[in-house]
């Protein structure tokens, strides 16, 4: 079997200096396996044909905590193995407090064109509550430093629906965030994930979640304010200035082929999807033993393809082209069209109205087969 040649490459760095109370991602604060992990990442990438890669995304965790030598080792491998002239977007996630002139210069020198920063709040008390390591002032410093070294395509994340905040707190916090001049903003409702400190605080009643009606009101305010500021709300949680949509993340929503390397990472091509499923220790040992990573594999059925196409397409402003469903099967096309009464329609394109994106999960589930 020939090596898969994905268009998107995701690299997972599972290390963080500290753990946020809401984080449900695969990450840890123990760096003892960091050196071996980077070697294992490189070994796994060698199992793929990277000649078709058009987007690279290094996420985590917090990739900017790797440290110069390990980050350089990883970036050197990418520069030598990927045709960087074909890469239209190269993103790395960073914490604001990790960005200094040395890191900004390093990233730019290796062709990183986009940085995504977890800001989450511009309120220092809330940042401390969330166990974030940075302050609001460091956000401005980080952006200024990146721009000084030629990285102007910057995404910043924000979380709404916070406990402990009244409407004034939310509005003041969001306004500070919204008016920061970046090309892209990702804005999420706070979620209570299993096995997080936030969930345990909720379960033992030491905090009360923001009421659903308040969360929806905040979401509607965000949509309107971002429109006023000239951002396109192109996906449920994502807003971009013209021509600055996240290309790599759009691979997921468009079902374009991609490969994920590292623990917990997922890959997709043709009718195949697999997810690496192991501990960091096991992942590193497989490299030493020259064995491919252990993963859970799924060969997608026509029904899987239909459900994924609906679920992912309806997350975006572009919606779902009903005619494309005919390529899966006429039965799927007919089922979709007959059950699409809650969707808006423009020609053959069906989409969820922006005013209903807050309840999109309910709408999408009603279209599943």
ABEGO torsion letter per residue (X at the ends): XBBBBBABBBBBBABBABBBAABABBBBABAAAAAAAAAAAAAAAAABBAAABABBBBBOEBAAAAEAAAAAAAAAAAAAABBAAABABBBBBBBAAABBAAAAAAAAAAGBABBBBBAGBABAAAAAAAGBABBAAAAAAAAAAAAAAGBABBBBBBBBGBBGBBAAAAAAAAAAAAABBBABBBBBBBBBBBGBAAAAAAAAGABBBBBAAAAAAAAAAAAAAAAAAGBBBABAABBBBBGABBAAAAAAAAGBBBBBBEBGBBBBBEABBBBBBBBAAAAAAAAAAGBBBBBBBBBBBAAAAAAAAAAAAAABAAEBBAAAAAAAEAAAAAAAAAAAAABBBBEABBBBBAAAAAAAAAAAAAABX
